Amino acid sequence: MQVIQTAEYARALYRTHGDRAEAEAASRERMCDAAGKRAEAEDWRAVRRAIRSLRGANES
């Protein structure tokens, strides 16, 4: 997943789920890991990091 797409996913999840967005991304990451979809799991880890950055920026 490209950086721009990761940021778009993160913003969409944050808009939809608010403070639960990071937990939602973590859940999807775990599902991908369990299914053996390593590349998708890594994408969701990147989304989680982007959400964490968004939350930090929004808490100021």
URZI-V630182 format. One record per backbone hydrogen bond with DSSP energy under -0.5 kcal/mol. NH is the residue of the N-H (numbers start at 1). CO is the residue of the C=O. Records with the same first field share a line. If there is no record, write none. Layout:
NH->CO  CO
This chain:
6->2
7->3
8->4
9->5
10->6
11->7
12->8
13->9
14->10
15->11
16->12
17->13
18->14
20->17
21->18
24->20
25->21
26->22
27->23
28->24
29->25
30->26
31->27
32->28
33->29
34->30
35->31
36->33
37->32
38->36
41->37
42->38
43->39
44->40
45->41
46->42
47->43
48->44
49->45
50->46
51->47
52->48
53->49
54->50
55->51
56->52
57->53
58->54
59->55
60->57
